[in-house]
Amino acid sequence: MKAVMVVGGGNAAFCAALAAREQGAKVTVLERAPEDEAGGNSRFTAGAMRVVYDGVEDLRILMPDLSDEEIARTDFGTYTEAQFFDDMGRVTDYRCDPDLVELLVRRSRPTLRWMRTNGVRFVPMYGRQAFKIDGRFKFWGGLTVEVSGGGPGLVDTLTAAVKKSGINIHYSTRALSLIHNDRGVYGVRVKTGGRTVDLQADAVVLASGGFEANHEWRARYLGPSWDLAKVRGTRFNIGDGIRMAMDIGAAPFGHWSGCHAVGWDRNAPEFGDLTVGDNFQKHSYPLGIMINANGERFVDEGADFRNYTYAKYGSVILRQPGQFAWQIFDNKVVHLLRDEYRIRQVTKVKADSLEALVEKLEAVDAARALATVREYNAAVNTNTPFDPSVKDGRSTNGLAVPKSNWANTIDEPPFEAYAVTCGVTFTFGGLRIDTDAQVLNTDLEPIPGLYAAGELVGGIFYHNYPGGTGLTAGAVFGQIAGTSAATGTRST
């Protein structure tokens, strides 16, 4: 029986562990975090998973308890392989690795079906991805499916499946280095209970996340001011898996100066808070406008569905004076704001006039902000109907920074504004793998016994990210990595 060691304790790691166990391997999971903080970034997500489906019957296979009544009142549309390929190419400026993306797209549907066999329950993502239009819910942006219970539900379900399969999870166990020789990787040196221990294995799967929680690496690779960003998720993702692999000659790959970064509450804590989860995010900006400290708009809030802009707009906010912005809405759209705007831990101001509102925008040039809102209002093309479920073309005219869709005048009180900064989700640079998820060295040869999955894999995302693709990529390559680790042979 082959021994497989998985480094990490989130979605990708657990999918790798379950896949390796299915192949008859003896599997051990090493999780750096204590049990009450375990799960990596997966626990902090909303649980959205981008998946190919050609119609509602495909969705019914993933969600068998989808009722006839839900189907009758919902336009689920389709999300074909061609659409997924187009989205991946378009949002990454066609830099994404074609072989890895082909696996991601073509295996998204069978991988989610496999996850169902391991107890993961999927539901329609009504709350965040559908608007009610003429009495029917309409999904938008290619994202329809989420895990029941969100990220915490996903981690809890996969943890239960792993334990049921007889896989041991070692919490509070930090991987320090890989045990290797000229024939490849044979285990992991770990620190646990104050002791350094060598653990032997026939193969190792690295699935321990990126380096977004490492202030020094962020400044080194992402650039100036990135050490000032907030971290949306776990404090334990400091790049250990990447470092260990590169220490033995693994090839770095992907967009090392890029990351998934969003608008995040300005006064959120340094790292993610499990009691709040992903609700510090503020993703309804396409319904309003964003203003910086100079009182000026700086980005096209309606350039595309938020699924295709939110992961890059965090970096745009970070580049503003003071690394913050204010999102402004009026009463016409407040009812459309996502639930995350209604949490108790929110930086918000409210006023019955624009003049009063801008005075409440901390650290903002109020006079210029008021002029900006008035200029924006005068530029809105009100002849085009507003429809949040499609790119409606309701735009502005003549502004230096246009708004291409969903441009509503901000003129109906009361007015609300929310302060945001940059929140880093995960980094895009990582290790180079082949289509068996085996890590390659700097000569682009496979390193025997070493595999990788999840956020520490490079080459999939550049510049930007289609919403919901991270968990899907983690599951797809986790399953591949676990299967390969358990069945792969090593040359003598």
N, C-alpha and C positions, 0 to 999 in steps of 0.2 A: 504494500500500500504506500503510495507516494505521500510525502508530507509537504503541505503547502502552507506558507505563512503569509498572511495578509496584513499589511501595515495601514491602519486607518479604521475608522468606525462609522462611516457614513454610507450613503446610498451606493456609491461605486464599490466600496470595500465589501459591503454585505452582499451585493450582487456577485462579486468575484468569489466570495467565500461559499455562497450557495451553489454556484456553478461548479466550483472545484469539488465540492462534496458530492454533487450529483454524478461526478465522474469517478467516485470511489476514493477520493483522496482524504487523508486525515488533515483537517484544517484547523489552524489557530489564528485568531484575530488579535492584533495588538493595537489598542486604543490609548493614545497618550492622555486623553482627558479622564478625569474621574467619572464614575458612572452617571452622576447627576448633571454633568455637562457634556456627555458623550453624544456623538452623532454628527460631529463636524458641521459644515455649513448646511448640510441637508436639513438639520433640525430647525434652521432659521428661515427656510423657504416657505412660500405659500403652497408648494406642492404641484405647481403647474408642470405638465409634461407635453411637449410638442410631439405630435404623432401623426403619421399618415393615415387618412381614412377617406374612402371613396364615397361614403354615404352613411346614412344613419344605421344601416345594418352592421357596418364595421364597428360603430360606436356601441351598438347593443352587445356585441361580443365582449367588448371591454367593460361595459356597464350593463350587465344583464337585468338589473332591477330598474332600468330606465322605463318609465311607464308610458303607456299609449297616450295618456293625457299630456305628459311632458313633450312627447314627440309632436303631438297635434299643435301645441302652442309655441313651438320653437323652430326656427330656421337654423339648423346646424351647418348647412352648407357642406362643402367638401374641403379636404386639404390633401391634395395629391402629391405623389413623389415629385412631380415636375414643379409644383409650387414650393415644396420644401427645398429642392435644389436651387430654385431661383432665389429664394429668401437668403439661403446661406451664401450664395455668391454675391448677391447685391449688397447685403449689409457688411460683408467683410472686404469689399472692394475686390472680390474675386481672388483673394490671397489664400483662402482656405485650402488645405491639402485635399485634392480630389479623391484620393483613395480612402482617406478617413471619413470624408463627408459621404461618400457612397455607402460605406458601412452604416454610418449614422442614420441616413435617410431610409435605406432599404431594410434595415433591421429594427427601426423604431416600432413598427406595429407588432412583429413577432416577439420583440423583447417585452413590451408591455403585457402582451398575453401571457408570456412566461412569468412575469411578476405576479399576475393574477393567480397563477397556480401556487405561488408562495404566499398567498394570503393578502396581497395588496389590493385594496378596493378603490376603484376609480369612480368619480362622479363628474357631471357637467360643471364647468366653471362659471356658473351663472353670475355670481356676485361681482366678478371682476372683468369678465370678458363678454358680457352680453348687455345690450340695451333693449328696452321694450319699445318697439315701433309699431304703431297701429294695432296694439293689442297682442303682438307676437314678439317673443324674444328673438333677437338676431345676434348671432356670434360674429365676431370680427377679429381680424388680425391673425387668423390661422391657428388660434389657440383655444381649445375647447375642453380639454381633459385636465382634471386635477386629482390628486390623491385625497381620499377621504381623511379628514383630520390634518390636512396640510403636511408641512415638513415634520412636525412632531409625530403625526400619525404614521407617516412613512417610516421614520426611524424605529418607532415602537413595533410596527408590524414586522419589519425586516429583522429586528433584534429577536423577536419571538420566533421567527422562522429559523434563524441561525441557531438559536439555542435548541429548538426542537430537533434540528438536524444533528445534534451532538457536537456542535462546534464550540470550542472554548473561547470566550472573550476575556482578554486580560486588560483590565482598565488601569489607569494611572501607570502605563508602561510606555516609556518613550524610546523609540528606536534611535540609536546613536549612529550606527554604521552598518554596512553590509559585510558579511563574512564571505570572502571570495578568494579564488586562486586563478591560475591560468585556465582552468576548465569552467570557470563561471562562478555564480553565486550559490552559497550553501547555507545561508542563514542570516540572522540579524543579531547584532550586539545591542542590548537594551539596558535601560536604567529603570529599575522597579524596586520599590520598597527600600530605597537608599543603597541598593546594590547594583553592580554592573554584571550582567549575565549574558553568556553567549547561547543563543537558541539555534539549533540546527534545523535545516529544512532542505528538501529537494528543489524547491522553487519558492520565490518570493514575489508577491504582487504588491507594488507600491500604489496606494490609493489614499494618500494623506493630505491632499489638497495643495493649494498654491502657497504663495508667500505674502498674501495680503495683510497678515497680522504682524509682519516683520517691518517695523518702521525704517530700519536701516536699508533693507533690500528695496523697499518702496522708493526711497530717495535715490538709491543707486541705479535702479533699473527704470522706474517710471518717470523720475525726474524731480526737479525742484518743486517744493511745496507738497509733494505727495505724502511726506511724513506727517502732514497736518490733517490728512483726511481721516474721517471716522471709518471704523470697520463694522460692516453690517452683521457679520457672523461671528464665528468662534475665535477666541484668542489664541488657539493652539496651532493655527495654520501659519507657520513661520518658514516653510520651505524645507523642512527636514528631509522629506523624501527626495526632493530634487537634489539637494546638496549631497545626500548619501550616494545617489546614483552618479552624479557628476564626479564625485571623488574617485570613483573607480572607472572613469572614462566614458560615461554615458554622454550622448550628444544633446546639447541644448537645442531647442527648436521652438519656432512660433514667434509671437509678437511679445517680446520681453518688455517693451516699453508701453504695452497696452493692458487694459483691464476692463472688467465689468464694473461700472461705477454709476451710481444713481443719485437723484435728489433725495436727501435724507434729513430728518429734522435737525435743525442747527444746534439744538441743545441736547441731542441724544448722547448717551455715554460713549466712551472711547471704543468699546467693543459691543457686540450684540448683547441684548438682554432677552433671555429666554422667556421671561414673563410677558414681554411685548412682542417678541418674534419679529416678523418683517414689517410691523405696522408703523415703524418710524419712517418708512418710505412715503413719498408723496408723488403719486403718479397721475394725478388728474390735470396736470399742467396743460394738455391740449385744449381744455375747456376755458382757460383763462390766459393770462400773460405772466411773464417773469421779469422782474426788475432788479437791477443790481444796486450797489451802494451809490453809484453816480445817478441813480434815478432813471436809468436807461434800460430798454429791452436789449437783449444780446443774442437771442437765438429764435429761430422759427419754431414756435411751440406746436404748430400744426403741420410740420413737414411730412409726417407720416403717422400711422397708428403708433401709440406709445410703445407697443411691443417691439418696434423697430428703432426707437430713438432713446428710450429711457436708460439703456445700458451705456450710452455714450454721453448723455447730457450731464451726468455727474462730473465728468472731467471738465466740461465747459463751465459749470458752476465753480469748480475749484480755481479756474483761471480768472475769475472775477475779483475785483478789489475786496479784500477781506475774506475771500473764499466763501461767500454766501450770496443768496438771492431771496427775494420774496415772491411767492406765487399769489396772484390777485384774482378774485372771482366776484361776481355780483349775484344777486338773488335769483336770476334766471337759471343759473346752472348749479347752484349749491346742492340741490336735491340729487344731482348726478355725480357728485363727488364720491370717491370710493370710501369704504368704511374706515380706512386708516386715518382719515381726516377727523374722525369723531372720537379718537381715543383720548384718554385723560392726559397723557404725556405728550402734549403738542404745543408748539410755539405759534400762537395765533393771536391776531388782533381783529377787531370788528368795529365798524362805525356806520353811521347813517348817512354820511356824505363822503365824497372822495377827498375833500379838503381835510376832514378830520382823520380819514384813514391814513393818508400819506404822512401826517404828523406822528402817527403811531408806529411807523415803520422804522425800527431801531437802526441807527447808523446809515440811514439813507438820506440823500439830498431831496428833501420833501418838495421843494419848488419844482425841481426838474422832474421828479416822479409824477407830479400832478400834470405837468405839461405833456409828459410822455403818454399818460393815459388819455388825455384829450386829443392828442395827435392820432393815437391809435383809433379811438372811437370815430374820428372824422374820416378815417381811411377804410373803415369796414364796408364791404360790399353787401348791403342788407337786402339786395334783390335776390340773392341766392338762398334757398331754404337751408336751414341748419339740420343736419342729420348726423348724430355722433356714431352711427353704426357703419358708415361708409366714409371714404374720403370725399367730402361733400363739395369741395371747391369753393366754399364760402371763405373768401380771402380778403386781404387788404390791398389797397392801391397806393403806390407812391412812397411807401416807407423804405428807409434804408435797410431795415430788418423786416422782411415780410412775414405775414402769417398766412400759410397756404391753404389751410382748412380750418373749419370750426371757429371762424372769427366772429365772435359775438361782441357787440358793444358792451362796455362795462358802465352801465348807467342806471341800474335798478337797485336801490338799497334794500336791505343792508348789504354792505360790502365786507368781504373777509379776505385776509391775507395770512399766509403761512411762511415762516422762515425756514429755508433749507440750506444745507451745505452738501458736500460730497461724501457719499458713503460707498466705500469699496466693497464689492461682493467677492470677486476672485480675480486673480491675475491670469493673463493669457499665455505667458511664456512658460515653457516647461520642458519635458523630455520628448525625444523623438521615438516613436514606436512604429512597428510595421502593422500589417493587417491582422496579425495574430496577437496584437497588443504586447509583443516582445520589445523590450527596450533595446535600442541600437546604440552602438558606441560611435565615437567620432570618426571612425572609418566606415560608418554606416553598415556595420555588421551586427547581427544579433548578439546580445550578451547572454550566454546560456544561463537559464534559471532565473532570469529577471524580467518581470512584466509590469505594466503600469496601466492605470485607468483613472478617470475622473479629472479633477481640475489641474492636476500636475502634468497632464498630457498637453504638449504644445502642438500648434499647427491647425487647430480647428477654428479658433476665433481670432479675427484680426479687426482692430478698430471698434468693433461693435458686435452685437449678439442678438439673434432673434429670441424673444422671450420664451421661456419654457424649455430651451434647448439644453441647458446645463444638466438637469436631472436625467433627461433622456440620454445624453451622451455618456453620463456616468454609468447608467444602467446597461447601455449597449456595450460599451468597452469593458465594463466590469464583468459582464457575462462572458465576453470573449477572453478576457485575461484569465479568469478563473478556469475556464475550460482548457485553455492553452497550457496554463501552469500545471494542471493535473494530468494532461495527456502528452505534453511535449517530451521529446527525447533530447538528450544532450550528447554532443559528439565527444569522442574520447581523445 
